[in-house]
Amino acid sequence: MTHGAEAYRSREPLAARMNIYRWQRDPVDLPGLAVAELSGVRGTVTDIGCGVGGYTDRLRAQRPDLRVLPLDRSPAMAADALADIRYLPLADGSADAALAMHMLYHLEEPGAAIGELRRVLRPGGTLLASTNGAGDKAEIAELWAAALRDLLGAEPEPYANPAAGFTLDHGHLFEPHFAGIELREFARETVVPEPGPMIAFLHSLRGLAEGQLPDGIGWPDFLDRAAALVCRRIEETGAFRLTNRFGLFVCR
């Protein structure tokens, strides 16, 4: 099964989460990195869980020789066809490369999805899969706890990171399917100087996190308190800072 389907019924929440990285220091151009990693690929590339289409757009612009097929399970996203990564509508060995960018953590069994990706790749095909590392955006968990502590007057349950099911520590899941596995790992900081984008980022998590709220606490209550804490942080320090730990698995 997949997690957080409600969070992808429209593009706006995903766009709000992506927007925050405008303020990443020494930013990493992941679509550009994907294009570079596929420099030796010819034929068909499938972008699975394509989201708003950033990787597909870059590949089509910079590699017009490739056939790029974007797939997503949400009709709101920029897909040419709807598909579930667990049951891809592609023949065995029909793709020369596949992208699974920041999406495997939505699955209860990411290892099974990796097996399905291997099935649709030709022998020697390339899989690119990006995800986050331990400690990525730890400040969100701290903000969650602080807001609920204020609302409850007691210590809340820890925030369960929706991305924890597949992190940079899960590279072993590729080993049954790929002989060569490399990891490109990055550590950065995102420094957001104004409250609006941070509050929009927090609100974009509703479909992923609302179910974790304690009984009696509604999402508007949480968001109002968290927004006040964000504003206070920015007033006191000049910015809200987010730790970024992420990377790209290159599997062949």
Secondary structure, DSSP 8 states (H G I E B T S, - for coil): -BS-GGGGSSSHHHHHHHHGGGGBSS---HHHHHHHHTTT--SEEEEET-TTSHHHHHHHHH-TTSEEEEEES-TTSS-SEE--GGG-SS-TT-EEEEEEES-GGGBS-HHHHHHHHHHHEEEEEEEEEEEE-TTTTHHHHHHHHHHHHHHHSS-------TTTTS-GGGGGGGTTT-S-EEEEEEEEEEEE-SHHHHHHHHHHTHHHHGGGS-TT--HHHHHHHHHHHHHHHHHHHSSEEEEEEEEEEEE-
